[in-house]
Amino acid sequence: MVALKTLYKIELMKGRVEKQVMREIEIQSHLSHPNILQLLTYFHDNKRIYLVLEFAARGELYKELKRQPNERFNEHLSAKYTYQVADALEYCHRCNVIHRDIKPENLLLTYNGDIKLADFGWSVHAPSAKRETLCGTLDYLPPEMVMGQSYDFYVDHWCLGILCYEFLTGQPPFLSGTTQETYAKIKTITIQWPKQIKPAAKDLISKVPFVFYISLYQNIHDKDFLFIKMYFAVDQEKKFGANFLG
């Protein structure tokens, strides 16, 4: 079973996003990773472009988040999803791809509850890394974008930290009543830490945006973050039983 995404050419031209869509197709069709939604093929007629995509049975992670008690994930799910997104981003960055729009709405769930990173509409292939385009979603923008400075793969690291915060609290940390208030909070990195964010999770959220690229993924994959370690401990216990370590 596959999913078919239909894009109307006239709407793309009205929005002047034809090049953006072609870039999305070019990038996503060349990516292959267990936590990235696969673009299998595409075709078009006079009026429409059709994208044939891998089917993610449980749909948007955002909707799953809103169905949870208090509209937030528990620590185990938050750690699992954070790890899987980090794994997908490591692969993207090794392919010189910056996603630039990480958020729950752009993450899908498989039937088995695994993450699929989707919607590469704002992604860019950037071998030279440095970019200046303001893009993405307001609540997830890093300070560099807000202040008009150049940026690189770091923007995805920043979004990973914001994402983990939203998993645990149900909303992003800089959410405000107006755009200007949100910008101000982002520039000064003004974050409130609710009681449900325990020290291990706070450590991950605080460090991920600021850790050097290579060590970030080395740390996440080596499970040096206690928050991620807890996920693996619970996951292994489910697979092998409480006494699997002897």
NUVOKE-227810 format. One record per residue: x, y, z of N, C-alpha, C, CB in turn; residue number from 1. Coordinates in nm, 2 decimals. Atoms other than C-alpha are relative to their C-alpha. Glycine has a CB too. Layout:
BEGIN
neast  nnorth  nup  caeast  canorth  caup  ceast  cnorth  cup  cbeast  cbnorth  cbup  n
X  Y  Z  X  Y  Z  X  Y  Z  X  Y  Z  NUM
...
//
This chain:
BEGIN
neast  nnorth  nup  caeast  canorth  caup  ceast  cnorth  cup  cbeast  cbnorth  cbup  n
0.08  -0.12  0.00  0.00  0.00  0.00  0.09  0.12  0.00  -0.10  0.00  0.12  1
-0.07  -0.13  0.01  0.12  0.35  -0.09  -0.09  0.12  0.03  0.07  0.01  -0.13  2
0.08  -0.13  -0.01  0.01  0.71  -0.04  0.02  0.08  -0.12  0.03  0.08  0.13  3
-0.01  -0.08  0.12  -0.06  0.94  -0.33  -0.03  0.15  0.04  -0.10  -0.05  -0.11  4
0.01  -0.14  -0.03  0.00  1.31  -0.28  -0.02  0.08  -0.13  0.12  0.05  0.08  5
0.03  -0.07  0.13  -0.15  1.53  -0.55  0.02  0.15  0.02  -0.15  -0.02  -0.04  6
-0.03  -0.14  0.00  -0.02  1.88  -0.62  -0.06  0.06  -0.13  0.15  0.03  0.01  7
0.06  -0.07  0.12  -0.21  2.12  -0.86  0.10  0.11  -0.05  -0.13  0.07  0.04  8
-0.10  -0.09  0.06  0.03  2.30  -1.09  -0.04  0.15  0.01  0.03  -0.04  -0.15  9
0.04  -0.14  -0.01  -0.18  2.62  -1.10  0.02  0.06  0.14  -0.15  0.01  -0.04  10
-0.02  -0.05  -0.14  -0.16  2.65  -0.72  0.15  0.02  0.03  -0.06  -0.10  0.10  11
-0.15  -0.01  -0.02  0.22  2.59  -0.73  0.05  0.13  -0.07  0.07  -0.12  -0.05  12
-0.04  -0.12  0.08  0.25  2.87  -0.99  -0.05  0.13  0.08  -0.05  0.00  -0.14  13
0.05  -0.12  -0.07  0.03  3.11  -0.79  0.09  0.03  0.12  -0.15  -0.03  0.05  14
-0.08  -0.02  -0.12  0.24  3.05  -0.48  0.15  0.01  -0.03  -0.01  -0.12  0.09  15
-0.13  -0.01  0.05  0.56  3.07  -0.69  0.10  -0.10  0.07  0.05  0.14  0.02  16
-0.08  0.11  -0.07  0.69  2.74  -0.54  0.03  -0.11  -0.09  -0.08  -0.05  0.13  17
-0.03  0.11  0.09  0.75  2.54  -0.85  0.14  -0.06  0.02  -0.01  0.05  -0.15  18
-0.14  0.04  -0.02  1.13  2.53  -0.79  0.01  -0.07  0.13  0.09  0.12  -0.01  19
0.00  0.06  -0.14  1.07  2.45  -0.42  -0.05  -0.15  -0.01  -0.08  0.08  0.10  20
0.05  0.13  0.01  0.86  2.15  -0.51  0.09  -0.10  -0.08  -0.14  0.00  -0.08  21
-0.10  0.08  0.08  1.11  2.02  -0.77  0.12  -0.03  0.09  0.04  0.07  -0.13  22
-0.12  0.02  -0.09  1.39  2.06  -0.51  -0.04  -0.11  0.10  0.04  0.12  0.07  23
0.05  0.10  -0.10  1.17  1.86  -0.26  0.00  -0.14  -0.06  -0.14  0.04  0.04  24
0.01  0.13  0.06  1.12  1.58  -0.51  0.14  -0.05  -0.02  -0.07  0.01  -0.14  25
-0.14  0.04  0.03  1.49  1.57  -0.61  0.07  -0.05  0.13  0.08  0.12  -0.05  26
-0.07  0.03  -0.13  1.61  1.56  -0.24  -0.06  -0.13  0.05  -0.01  0.11  0.10  27
0.06  0.11  -0.07  1.35  1.32  -0.10  0.01  -0.14  -0.08  -0.15  0.03  0.02  28
-0.01  0.12  0.08  1.37  1.07  -0.39  0.14  -0.07  0.01  -0.03  0.03  -0.15  29
-0.13  0.06  -0.01  1.74  1.02  -0.32  0.04  -0.04  0.15  0.11  0.10  -0.05  30
-0.02  0.04  -0.14  1.71  0.96  0.06  -0.06  -0.14  0.03  -0.06  0.11  0.09  31
0.05  0.13  -0.04  1.68  0.61  0.20  0.04  -0.03  0.14  0.05  -0.11  -0.10  32
-0.03  0.03  -0.15  1.66  0.56  0.58  -0.13  -0.05  0.06  0.05  0.14  0.06  33
0.12  0.05  -0.07  1.43  0.37  0.81  -0.10  0.10  0.06  0.04  -0.10  0.11  34
0.08  -0.10  -0.06  1.30  0.69  0.97  -0.03  0.12  -0.09  0.07  0.05  0.13  35
0.04  -0.10  0.10  1.25  0.89  0.65  -0.10  -0.05  -0.09  0.13  0.05  -0.08  36
0.10  0.04  0.09  0.94  0.87  0.45  0.05  -0.01  -0.15  -0.13  0.10  0.00  37
-0.06  0.02  0.13  1.04  0.73  0.11  -0.10  0.05  -0.11  0.03  -0.15  -0.02  38
0.07  -0.04  0.12  0.93  0.90  -0.21  0.04  -0.10  -0.11  0.05  0.15  -0.05  39
-0.02  0.11  0.09  0.89  0.60  -0.44  0.02  0.04  -0.15  -0.11  -0.10  0.01  40
-0.01  -0.05  0.14  0.83  0.78  -0.77  -0.10  0.12  -0.01  -0.04  -0.11  -0.10  41
0.09  -0.11  0.02  0.64  1.07  -0.92  -0.04  0.00  -0.15  0.05  0.14  0.05  42
0.04  -0.02  0.14  0.45  1.15  -1.24  -0.09  0.12  -0.01  -0.07  -0.12  -0.06  43
0.09  -0.12  0.01  0.24  1.44  -1.38  -0.08  0.00  -0.13  0.09  0.13  0.01  44
0.08  -0.02  0.12  -0.02  1.54  -1.63  -0.01  0.15  -0.02  -0.15  -0.06  0.01  45
0.01  -0.14  0.03  -0.13  1.88  -1.76  -0.03  0.09  0.12  -0.10  0.02  -0.11  46
0.05  -0.08  -0.12  -0.28  1.99  -1.43  0.06  -0.03  0.13  -0.15  -0.01  0.01  47
-0.04  0.04  -0.13  -0.13  1.79  -1.15  0.14  -0.07  0.00  -0.10  -0.10  0.05  48
-0.12  0.08  -0.02  0.19  1.64  -1.01  -0.04  -0.10  0.11  0.12  0.09  0.05  49
0.04  0.10  -0.09  0.15  1.31  -0.83  0.13  -0.06  0.07  -0.08  -0.12  -0.07  50
-0.11  0.06  -0.07  0.39  1.19  -0.56  -0.04  -0.13  0.06  0.05  0.10  0.11  51
0.03  0.13  -0.06  0.39  0.82  -0.47  0.09  -0.02  0.12  0.01  -0.11  -0.11  52
-0.07  0.00  -0.13  0.49  0.79  -0.11  -0.02  -0.13  0.08  -0.03  0.12  0.08  53
0.02  0.11  -0.09  0.55  0.52  0.14  -0.12  0.03  0.09  0.13  -0.02  0.09  54
0.12  -0.02  -0.08  0.24  0.47  0.35  0.03  -0.01  0.15  -0.11  -0.10  -0.04  55
-0.01  0.00  -0.15  0.25  0.57  0.72  -0.13  -0.01  0.06  0.08  0.14  0.05  56
0.14  0.04  -0.03  -0.05  0.40  0.86  -0.06  0.09  0.11  0.00  -0.14  0.05  57
0.05  -0.08  -0.11  -0.09  0.61  1.18  0.00  0.15  -0.01  0.07  -0.04  0.13  58
0.02  -0.14  0.03  -0.06  0.95  1.02  0.09  0.09  0.08  -0.14  0.04  0.02  59
-0.08  -0.10  -0.06  0.07  1.27  1.17  0.03  -0.02  0.15  -0.07  0.13  -0.02  60
-0.03  0.01  -0.14  0.26  1.26  1.50  -0.07  0.11  0.08  0.16  0.01  0.01  61
0.07  -0.11  -0.07  0.10  1.59  1.59  -0.14  -0.04  0.05  -0.01  0.13  -0.09  62
0.13  0.05  -0.04  -0.24  1.43  1.59  0.01  -0.10  0.12  -0.08  -0.06  -0.12  63
-0.02  0.10  -0.10  -0.11  1.15  1.80  0.03  0.07  0.14  0.12  -0.10  -0.03  64
-0.03  -0.08  -0.12  0.03  1.41  2.05  -0.12  0.05  0.06  0.10  0.11  -0.04  65
0.12  -0.06  -0.05  -0.30  1.58  2.08  -0.10  -0.10  0.06  -0.07  0.08  -0.11  66
0.09  0.10  -0.06  -0.47  1.25  2.16  0.05  -0.05  0.13  -0.01  -0.12  -0.10  67
-0.05  0.05  -0.13  -0.25  1.18  2.46  -0.06  0.07  0.12  0.16  0.02  0.00  68
0.04  -0.06  -0.12  -0.34  1.25  2.82  0.08  0.13  0.02  0.02  -0.09  0.12  69
-0.06  -0.13  -0.02  -0.27  1.62  2.88  0.07  0.05  -0.13  0.10  0.00  0.11  70
-0.06  -0.04  0.13  -0.17  1.64  2.51  0.15  0.00  0.00  -0.05  0.14  -0.04  71
-0.15  0.01  0.00  0.19  1.53  2.58  0.04  -0.15  0.01  0.06  0.09  0.11  72
-0.05  0.14  0.00  0.39  1.21  2.54  0.07  -0.02  0.14  0.10  -0.02  -0.11  73
-0.08  0.04  -0.11  0.54  1.02  2.83  0.15  0.00  -0.03  -0.04  -0.14  0.06  74
-0.15  -0.01  0.02  0.92  1.02  2.88  0.05  -0.11  -0.10  0.07  -0.01  0.13  75
-0.05  0.11  0.08  0.97  0.68  2.71  -0.03  0.03  -0.15  -0.07  -0.13  0.04  76
0.04  -0.03  0.14  0.78  0.78  2.39  0.08  0.13  -0.05  -0.15  0.03  -0.02  77
-0.08  -0.12  0.04  0.95  1.13  2.39  0.14  -0.04  -0.03  -0.01  0.10  0.11  78
-0.13  0.04  0.03  1.29  0.97  2.41  0.02  -0.08  -0.13  0.06  -0.08  0.12  79
0.00  0.09  0.12  1.21  0.71  2.14  -0.01  0.09  -0.12  -0.11  -0.10  0.01  80
0.03  -0.08  0.12  1.08  0.97  1.90  0.12  0.10  -0.02  -0.13  0.08  0.01  81
-0.11  -0.09  0.01  1.37  1.21  1.97  0.12  -0.07  -0.06  0.04  0.06  0.14  82
-0.12  0.08  0.05  1.63  0.94  1.91  -0.02  -0.03  -0.15  0.01  -0.13  0.08  83
0.02  0.04  0.14  1.46  0.83  1.58  0.01  0.12  -0.09  -0.14  -0.06  -0.02  84
-0.01  -0.12  0.08  1.44  1.19  1.45  0.15  0.04  -0.01  -0.08  0.12  0.06  85
-0.15  -0.03  0.00  1.81  1.24  1.55  0.07  -0.09  -0.10  0.06  -0.01  0.14  86
-0.06  0.09  0.10  1.90  0.93  1.35  -0.03  0.03  -0.14  -0.05  -0.14  0.03  87
0.04  -0.04  0.14  1.71  1.05  1.04  0.08  0.12  -0.03  -0.15  0.03  -0.01  88
-0.07  -0.12  0.03  1.88  1.39  1.07  0.15  -0.02  -0.02  -0.02  0.10  0.11  89
-0.14  0.03  0.02  2.23  1.24  1.10  0.02  -0.04  -0.14  0.04  -0.11  0.10  90
-0.01  0.05  0.14  2.17  1.06  0.77  -0.02  0.12  -0.10  -0.11  -0.11  -0.02  91
0.02  -0.12  0.09  2.03  1.38  0.61  0.13  0.08  -0.01  -0.12  0.08  0.05  92
-0.12  -0.09  -0.01  2.34  1.58  0.72  0.12  -0.07  -0.07  0.03  0.04  0.14  93
-0.10  0.07  0.07  2.57  1.31  0.59  -0.01  0.01  -0.15  0.01  -0.15  0.05  94
0.03  -0.02  0.14  2.40  1.36  0.26  0.00  0.14  -0.04  -0.14  -0.07  -0.04  95
-0.01  -0.15  0.02  2.45  1.74  0.29  -0.14  0.06  -0.02  0.08  0.03  -0.12  96
0.14  -0.05  0.01  2.07  1.79  0.33  -0.03  0.06  0.14  -0.10  -0.11  -0.04  97
0.06  -0.07  -0.12  1.93  2.04  0.58  -0.15  0.00  -0.01  0.06  0.15  0.02  98
0.15  0.01  0.01  1.56  1.98  0.65  -0.07  0.13  0.02  -0.05  -0.10  0.10  99
0.05  -0.14  -0.03  1.48  2.32  0.80  -0.14  0.02  0.04  0.03  0.08  -0.12  100
0.13  -0.02  -0.05  1.13  2.25  0.91  -0.05  -0.12  0.08  -0.10  0.01  -0.12  101
0.03  0.11  -0.10  1.13  1.99  1.19  -0.11  0.04  0.09  0.13  -0.05  0.07  102
0.11  -0.02  -0.09  0.80  1.98  1.38  -0.09  -0.12  0.00  -0.08  0.13  -0.04  103
0.09  0.12  -0.01  0.54  1.73  1.49  -0.09  -0.03  -0.13  -0.09  0.00  0.12  104
0.09  0.01  0.12  0.32  1.80  1.18  0.08  -0.06  -0.12  -0.05  0.14  -0.04  105
-0.08  0.06  0.11  0.61  1.69  0.95  0.06  -0.14  0.04  0.11  0.10  -0.03  106
-0.04  0.13  -0.04  0.66  1.36  1.13  -0.12  -0.09  0.00  0.06  0.00  0.15  107
0.11  0.10  0.01  0.45  1.05  1.06  0.03  -0.12  0.08  -0.03  -0.03  -0.15  108
-0.02  0.13  -0.08  0.40  0.72  1.24  -0.04  -0.12  -0.09  -0.08  0.01  0.13  109
0.03  0.13  0.07  0.41  0.37  1.09  -0.10  -0.07  0.09  0.13  -0.08  -0.02  110
0.10  0.09  -0.08  0.17  0.10  1.20  0.07  -0.05  0.13  -0.04  -0.12  -0.09  111
-0.07  0.05  -0.12  0.44  -0.02  1.45  0.04  0.12  0.09  0.12  -0.07  -0.05  112
-0.03  -0.11  -0.09  0.48  0.33  1.60  0.14  0.06  -0.02  -0.02  -0.04  0.13  113
-0.13  -0.06  0.02  0.81  0.43  1.44  -0.01  0.13  -0.08  0.09  -0.10  -0.07  114
0.00  -0.13  0.07  0.89  0.78  1.31  0.04  -0.01  -0.15  0.10  0.10  0.07  115
-0.04  -0.03  0.13  0.90  0.88  0.95  0.01  0.15  -0.03  -0.10  -0.07  -0.10  116
-0.02  -0.14  0.03  1.05  1.22  0.87  -0.06  0.03  -0.14  0.15  0.04  0.02  117
0.07  -0.03  0.13  0.84  1.38  0.59  0.01  0.15  -0.03  -0.15  -0.05  0.01  118
0.01  -0.13  0.04  0.77  1.70  0.41  0.14  0.08  -0.01  -0.09  0.08  0.09  119
-0.13  -0.06  0.03  1.10  1.81  0.26  -0.01  0.13  -0.08  0.09  -0.09  -0.07  120
0.03  -0.12  0.08  0.94  2.13  0.11  0.10  0.11  0.03  -0.13  0.05  0.03  121
-0.10  -0.10  -0.03  1.19  2.36  0.29  0.14  -0.05  0.00  -0.03  0.07  0.13  122
-0.14  0.05  -0.01  1.49  2.13  0.27  0.09  0.05  -0.11  -0.01  -0.16  -0.01  123
-0.09  -0.05  0.10  1.80  2.22  0.08  0.12  -0.09  0.00  0.04  0.15  0.03  124
-0.13  0.08  0.01  2.11  2.03  -0.05  0.11  0.11  0.01  0.01  -0.08  -0.13  125
-0.09  -0.11  -0.03  2.39  2.24  0.10  0.14  -0.05  0.03  -0.05  0.08  0.12  126
-0.13  0.05  -0.03  2.74  2.10  0.05  0.09  0.10  0.07  0.07  -0.04  -0.13  127
-0.08  -0.11  -0.07  2.88  2.44  0.16  -0.05  0.04  0.13  0.01  0.12  -0.09  128
0.06  -0.01  -0.13  2.65  2.43  0.46  -0.07  0.14  0.03  0.10  -0.02  0.11  129
0.05  -0.13  -0.04  2.60  2.81  0.52  -0.11  0.05  -0.09  0.11  0.10  0.00  130
0.13  -0.04  0.07  2.25  2.94  0.43  -0.04  0.13  0.07  -0.11  -0.10  0.00  131
0.06  -0.12  -0.05  2.06  3.27  0.49  -0.15  0.01  -0.01  0.07  0.12  -0.06  132
0.15  -0.01  0.02  1.70  3.20  0.39  -0.07  -0.02  0.13  -0.04  -0.11  -0.10  133
0.09  0.01  -0.12  1.44  3.26  0.66  -0.12  -0.09  -0.04  -0.06  0.14  0.04  134
0.10  0.09  0.04  1.21  2.96  0.64  -0.03  -0.09  0.12  0.05  -0.09  -0.12  135
0.04  0.09  -0.11  1.04  2.70  0.86  -0.12  0.05  0.07  0.12  -0.02  0.10  136
0.11  -0.03  -0.08  0.79  2.73  1.14  0.04  0.09  0.11  -0.07  -0.13  0.05  137
-0.03  -0.11  -0.10  0.78  3.04  1.37  0.06  -0.05  0.13  -0.11  0.08  0.02  138
-0.04  0.05  -0.13  0.80  2.85  1.70  0.12  -0.08  0.01  -0.12  -0.08  0.06  139
-0.12  0.09  0.01  1.09  2.64  1.58  0.12  0.07  -0.05  -0.03  -0.12  -0.08  140
-0.11  -0.07  0.06  1.31  2.91  1.43  0.11  0.02  0.10  -0.05  0.14  -0.05  141
-0.11  -0.03  -0.09  1.66  2.94  1.58  0.03  0.15  0.00  0.12  -0.08  -0.04  142
-0.04  -0.15  -0.01  1.81  3.28  1.69  0.06  0.05  -0.13  0.09  0.02  0.12  143
-0.07  -0.05  0.12  2.03  3.30  1.38  -0.10  0.04  -0.11  0.09  -0.11  -0.05  144
0.10  -0.03  0.10  1.73  3.29  1.15  -0.08  0.13  0.03  -0.10  -0.11  -0.02  145
0.08  -0.11  -0.04  1.53  3.54  1.35  0.09  0.13  -0.01  -0.04  -0.02  0.15  146
-0.08  -0.12  0.00  1.83  3.78  1.36  0.07  0.02  -0.14  0.11  -0.01  0.10  147
-0.04  -0.02  0.14  1.90  3.74  0.98  0.15  -0.04  -0.02  -0.01  0.14  -0.04  148
-0.14  0.05  0.02  2.24  3.56  1.03  0.01  -0.13  -0.08  0.06  -0.02  0.14  149
-0.01  0.12  0.08  2.38  3.28  0.83  0.00  -0.12  0.10  0.14  -0.01  -0.08  150
0.01  0.12  -0.08  2.33  2.92  0.96  0.04  -0.12  -0.08  -0.15  -0.01  0.05  151
-0.04  0.13  0.07  2.41  2.56  0.88  -0.09  -0.11  0.06  0.15  -0.03  0.01  152
0.08  0.12  -0.05  2.30  2.21  0.99  -0.05  0.02  0.14  0.09  -0.12  0.00  153
0.04  -0.03  -0.14  2.27  2.36  1.34  -0.15  0.02  0.01  0.08  0.12  0.05  154
0.14  -0.03  -0.01  1.92  2.47  1.26  -0.09  -0.13  0.03  -0.05  0.07  -0.12  155
0.08  0.12  -0.02  1.80  2.11  1.26  0.03  -0.05  0.14  0.05  -0.11  -0.10  156
-0.03  0.03  -0.14  1.98  2.05  1.60  -0.09  0.08  0.09  0.15  0.02  0.03  157
0.08  -0.08  -0.08  1.80  2.34  1.74  -0.15  -0.05  0.00  0.00  0.15  -0.05  158
0.14  0.05  0.01  1.46  2.21  1.62  -0.02  -0.13  0.07  -0.04  -0.02  -0.15  159
0.01  0.12  -0.07  1.54  1.87  1.77  -0.02  0.02  0.15  0.13  -0.09  -0.02  160
0.02  -0.04  -0.14  1.57  2.03  2.11  -0.14  0.05  0.03  0.10  0.10  0.05  161
0.14  -0.06  -0.01  1.24  2.23  2.06  -0.10  -0.12  -0.01  -0.02  0.10  -0.11  162
0.09  0.11  0.02  1.07  1.91  1.94  -0.01  -0.09  0.13  0.05  -0.09  -0.12  163
0.00  0.08  -0.12  1.17  1.71  2.25  -0.08  0.08  0.11  0.14  -0.03  0.05  164
0.08  -0.08  -0.10  1.03  2.00  2.47  -0.14  -0.01  -0.03  0.05  0.15  -0.01  165
0.15  0.01  0.03  0.70  1.99  2.28  -0.05  -0.14  0.03  -0.02  0.04  -0.15  166
0.05  0.14  -0.03  0.68  1.61  2.31  -0.04  -0.01  0.15  0.11  -0.10  -0.03  167
0.01  0.01  -0.14  0.71  1.65  2.69  -0.11  0.09  0.07  0.13  0.02  0.07  168
0.09  -0.11  -0.06  0.49  1.96  2.75  -0.13  0.02  -0.08  0.07  0.13  0.01  169
0.11  -0.02  0.08  0.25  1.96  2.46  0.00  0.13  -0.08  -0.12  0.00  0.08  170
-0.02  -0.12  0.08  0.37  2.30  2.32  0.14  0.04  0.00  -0.09  0.11  0.06  171
-0.14  -0.05  0.01  0.69  2.46  2.20  0.04  0.10  0.10  0.03  0.05  -0.14  172
-0.04  -0.08  -0.11  0.89  2.66  2.45  -0.02  0.15  -0.02  0.14  -0.02  0.04  173
0.00  -0.14  0.03  0.87  3.00  2.28  -0.14  0.05  -0.04  0.10  0.04  -0.10  174
0.14  -0.03  0.03  0.49  3.00  2.22  -0.04  0.13  0.07  -0.09  -0.12  0.02  175
0.05  -0.12  -0.06  0.35  3.35  2.27  -0.12  0.05  -0.07  0.12  0.11  -0.01  176
0.13  -0.06  0.06  0.05  3.57  2.19  0.03  0.07  -0.13  -0.05  0.10  0.09  177
-0.03  -0.07  0.12  0.23  3.76  1.91  0.13  -0.05  -0.06  0.00  0.15  0.02  178
-0.13  0.04  0.07  0.50  3.70  1.65  0.12  0.07  0.07  -0.01  0.04  -0.15  179
-0.11  -0.08  -0.05  0.71  3.98  1.80  0.05  -0.06  0.14  -0.04  0.14  0.02  180
-0.03  0.06  -0.13  0.69  3.82  2.15  0.08  -0.13  -0.01  -0.13  -0.02  0.08  181
-0.07  0.12  0.03  0.80  3.49  2.01  0.14  0.02  -0.05  -0.08  -0.08  -0.11  182
-0.13  -0.04  0.04  1.09  3.65  1.83  0.09  0.04  0.12  -0.01  0.11  -0.10  183
-0.08  -0.05  -0.11  1.20  3.82  2.15  0.04  -0.12  0.09  -0.08  0.10  0.08  184
-0.03  0.12  -0.09  1.19  3.49  2.35  0.11  -0.08  -0.07  -0.12  -0.09  0.02  185
-0.10  0.08  0.07  1.39  3.31  2.08  0.14  0.07  0.00  -0.04  -0.02  -0.15  186
-0.13  -0.07  0.00  1.66  3.58  2.06  0.07  -0.01  0.14  -0.03  0.15  -0.03  187
-0.06  0.00  -0.14  1.71  3.57  2.44  0.00  -0.14  0.06  -0.07  0.09  0.09  188
0.02  0.14  -0.04  1.64  3.19  2.46  -0.06  0.00  0.14  0.14  -0.07  0.00  189
0.07  0.00  -0.12  1.39  3.25  2.73  -0.10  -0.12  0.01  -0.09  0.13  0.01  190
0.07  0.12  -0.01  1.26  2.91  2.83  -0.05  -0.03  0.15  0.08  -0.12  -0.04  191
0.05  0.05  -0.13  1.03  2.80  3.12  0.01  -0.15  0.00  -0.15  0.05  0.02  192
-0.01  0.15  -0.01  1.09  2.45  3.25  -0.11  -0.05  0.10  0.14  -0.03  0.06  193
0.10  0.06  -0.08  0.77  2.29  3.37  0.05  -0.12  0.08  -0.12  -0.05  -0.09  194
-0.05  0.10  -0.09  0.80  2.03  3.65  0.00  -0.14  -0.07  -0.09  -0.01  0.12  195
0.00  0.13  0.06  0.72  1.74  3.41  0.13  -0.03  -0.08  -0.12  -0.02  -0.09  196
-0.13  0.02  0.07  1.06  1.80  3.24  0.10  -0.03  0.11  0.04  0.13  -0.09  197
-0.09  0.04  -0.10  1.29  1.61  3.46  0.15  0.03  -0.04  -0.01  -0.15  0.03  198
-0.14  -0.05  0.03  1.67  1.68  3.48  0.06  -0.07  -0.12  0.09  -0.03  0.12  199
-0.06  0.07  0.12  1.77  1.41  3.22  -0.05  0.06  -0.13  -0.03  -0.15  0.01  200
0.06  -0.06  0.12  1.53  1.56  2.97  0.05  0.14  -0.02  -0.15  -0.01  0.00  201
-0.05  -0.13  0.01  1.63  1.91  3.05  0.15  0.01  -0.05  -0.01  0.07  0.14  202
-0.14  0.01  0.04  2.00  1.81  3.00  0.00  -0.01  -0.15  0.07  -0.11  0.07  203
0.00  0.03  0.14  1.92  1.68  2.65  -0.05  0.12  -0.08  -0.09  -0.12  -0.03  204
0.06  -0.12  0.07  1.70  1.98  2.54  0.10  0.11  0.01  -0.13  0.04  0.07  205
-0.09  -0.11  -0.01  1.96  2.23  2.67  0.13  -0.02  -0.08  0.03  0.02  0.15  206
-0.13  0.02  0.07  2.26  2.07  2.51  -0.01  -0.03  -0.15  0.07  -0.12  0.07  207
0.01  0.04  0.14  2.14  1.93  2.18  0.02  0.12  -0.10  -0.13  -0.06  -0.03  208
-0.02  -0.10  0.10  2.12  2.27  2.00  0.14  0.06  -0.01  -0.10  0.11  0.03  209
-0.13  -0.06  -0.01  2.47  2.37  2.11  0.12  -0.09  -0.01  0.00  0.08  0.13  210
-0.11  0.09  0.00  2.67  2.06  2.08  0.06  -0.01  -0.15  -0.04  -0.14  0.04  211
-0.06  0.01  0.13  2.92  2.04  1.79  -0.06  -0.12  -0.08  0.15  -0.01  0.01  212
0.07  0.10  0.09  2.77  1.84  1.49  0.04  -0.14  0.03  0.03  0.04  -0.14  213
-0.05  0.14  0.00  2.99  1.53  1.51  -0.03  -0.06  0.14  0.14  -0.01  -0.03  214
0.01  0.05  -0.13  2.98  1.50  1.89  -0.15  -0.02  0.04  0.07  0.08  0.10  215
0.14  0.02  -0.03  2.60  1.55  1.90  -0.05  -0.14  -0.04  -0.08  0.11  -0.08  216
0.05  0.13  0.04  2.53  1.24  1.70  0.08  -0.11  0.06  0.00  -0.01  -0.15  217
-0.08  0.10  -0.07  2.81  1.05  1.85  -0.06  -0.03  0.14  0.15  0.04  0.02  218
0.06  0.01  -0.14  2.66  1.12  2.20  -0.14  -0.06  -0.01  -0.01  0.14  0.06  219
0.13  0.06  0.00  2.31  1.04  2.09  0.00  -0.15  -0.04  -0.09  0.07  -0.11  220
-0.01  0.14  0.04  2.41  0.72  1.92  0.07  -0.09  0.10  0.07  -0.02  -0.14  221
-0.06  0.08  -0.10  2.63  0.61  2.20  -0.08  0.00  0.13  0.14  0.06  0.03  222
0.10  -0.01  -0.11  2.34  0.69  2.43  0.06  0.06  0.12  -0.05  -0.14  0.03  223
-0.06  -0.07  -0.11  2.55  0.92  2.64  -0.10  0.09  0.08  0.12  0.09  -0.04  224
0.10  -0.08  -0.07  2.24  1.13  2.72  -0.09  -0.10  0.09  -0.09  0.08  -0.10  225
0.08  0.09  -0.09  2.06  0.97  3.02  -0.14  -0.01  -0.04  0.01  0.06  0.15  226
0.13  0.00  0.05  1.73  1.07  2.87  -0.02  -0.11  -0.11  -0.05  0.13  -0.05  227
0.01  0.10  0.10  1.80  0.85  2.57  0.03  -0.14  0.06  0.10  0.03  -0.11  228
-0.03  0.13  -0.07  1.95  0.57  2.79  -0.12  -0.06  0.06  0.11  0.02  0.10  229
0.12  0.05  -0.06  1.62  0.54  2.97  -0.09  -0.06  -0.10  -0.07  0.11  0.08  230
0.08  0.06  0.10  1.44  0.48  2.65  0.05  -0.14  -0.04  -0.01  0.09  -0.13  231
-0.06  0.13  0.04  1.68  0.20  2.55  -0.02  -0.11  0.11  0.14  0.01  -0.04  232
0.02  0.10  -0.12  1.65  0.04  2.90  -0.14  -0.05  0.00  0.03  0.07  0.13  233
0.14  0.04  0.00  1.27  0.03  2.88  -0.03  -0.08  -0.12  -0.09  0.12  0.00  234
0.02  0.07  0.12  1.28  -0.08  2.52  0.05  -0.15  0.00  0.06  0.07  -0.12  235
-0.06  0.13  -0.01  1.51  -0.37  2.59  -0.07  -0.09  0.10  0.15  0.01  0.04  236
0.08  0.07  -0.10  1.31  -0.47  2.90  -0.13  -0.06  -0.06  -0.03  0.08  0.12  237
0.12  0.05  0.07  1.00  -0.50  2.68  0.03  -0.11  -0.09  -0.07  0.12  -0.08  238
-0.04  0.11  0.10  1.18  -0.72  2.43  0.04  -0.13  0.07  0.11  0.05  -0.09  239
-0.07  0.12  -0.06  1.37  -0.95  2.67  -0.04  -0.03  0.14  0.14  0.02  -0.01  240
0.04  0.02  -0.14  1.21  -0.91  3.01  0.08  0.08  0.10  0.01  -0.15  0.04  241
-0.07  -0.09  -0.10  1.31  -0.73  3.33  0.14  -0.05  0.04  -0.09  0.01  0.12  242
-0.13  0.05  -0.05  1.61  -0.96  3.40  0.09  -0.02  -0.12  -0.02  -0.13  0.07  243
-0.08  0.03  0.12  1.76  -0.94  3.05  0.15  0.03  0.02  -0.05  0.07  -0.12  244
-0.14  -0.03  -0.03  2.09  -0.80  3.19  0.06  -0.09  0.10  0.02  0.15  0.04  245
-0.05  0.10  -0.10  2.12  -1.08  3.44  -0.02  0.06  0.13  0.15  -0.03  -0.03  246
//
